[in-house]
Amino acid sequence: MDVSQFESDLRVRIAAAQEAFAQAERDEDYYAMDVRTGELKSLHRMAAENGVLLEPAENGPVEA
């Protein structure tokens, strides 16, 4: 996998996790919110470790 594909896949995963977090928040599902928070932190850490600069919208609701 080339770098651009990795970056693209990472951005897709971040967007999906953010949407899942937002849905959990709307549903008041606090367990799912915790799970998605952990997932987003992990994805943000992966981005930072691999030099992927995230757009501000990709940082919410959890910042690395």
Secondary structure, DSSP 8 states (H G I E B T S, - for coil): --HHHHHHHHHHHHHHHHHHHHHHHHTT-HHHHHHHHHHHHHHHHHHHHTT----HHHH-S---
